[in-house]
Amino acid sequence: MEPVLELLMALKTAQREVERRFNHLLRPLGVTAVQAEALLIIADEQPVSIADLGARMAADPGHPSRLADRLAAAGWIDRRPSPRDGRRTDLTLTPDGRDLVERIVAARRPYFDRAAAALAETGLDGVLPDLRRLLDLVRALPDPADGSAATDPG
């Protein structure tokens, strides 16, 4: 396997494993890991547009809108037209959503504490800057979706 592909697959596998564990951890709260991630993003930056939520979550088109529909139906967020831009829908937490975010943070804390200790023990606690550089590098590569794919001369 090519080293770049192997690295990307390892990162994807790690992300899926963490999401699986978070789904199990958050099940008693009645929320999935993806819903919790969205609620935490909204809590940090509210109001958040659906487009901004999707960008922060690296979500496929259409997914953030459906996710926001589910969060609103559960009573955890409000969806309102933006007073600054009528084309934009702003998402904010409801009181129930704020309460759930506090419970999510408390439920995840022991896991994150153990994970931080394990990263430190293995010397991986400094890897985040390298991963950010990797993300910047990947974003700078040609994108076949916009016609800027590199061509193979052979």
Secondary structure as GFF3:
##gff-version 3
##sequence-region A 1 154
A	DSSP	alpha_helix	3	26	.	.	.	ID=ss1
A	DSSP	three_ten_helix	27	29	.	.	.	ID=ss2
A	DSSP	alpha_helix	33	45	.	.	.	ID=ss3
A	DSSP	beta_strand	48	49	.	.	.	ID=ss4
A	DSSP	alpha_helix	50	57	.	.	.	ID=ss5
A	DSSP	alpha_helix	63	73	.	.	.	ID=ss6
A	DSSP	beta_strand	77	81	.	.	.	ID=ss7
A	DSSP	beta_strand	89	93	.	.	.	ID=ss8
A	DSSP	alpha_helix	95	122	.	.	.	ID=ss9
A	DSSP	alpha_helix	128	140	.	.	.	ID=ss10
A	DSSP	three_ten_helix	144	146	.	.	.	ID=ss11
###
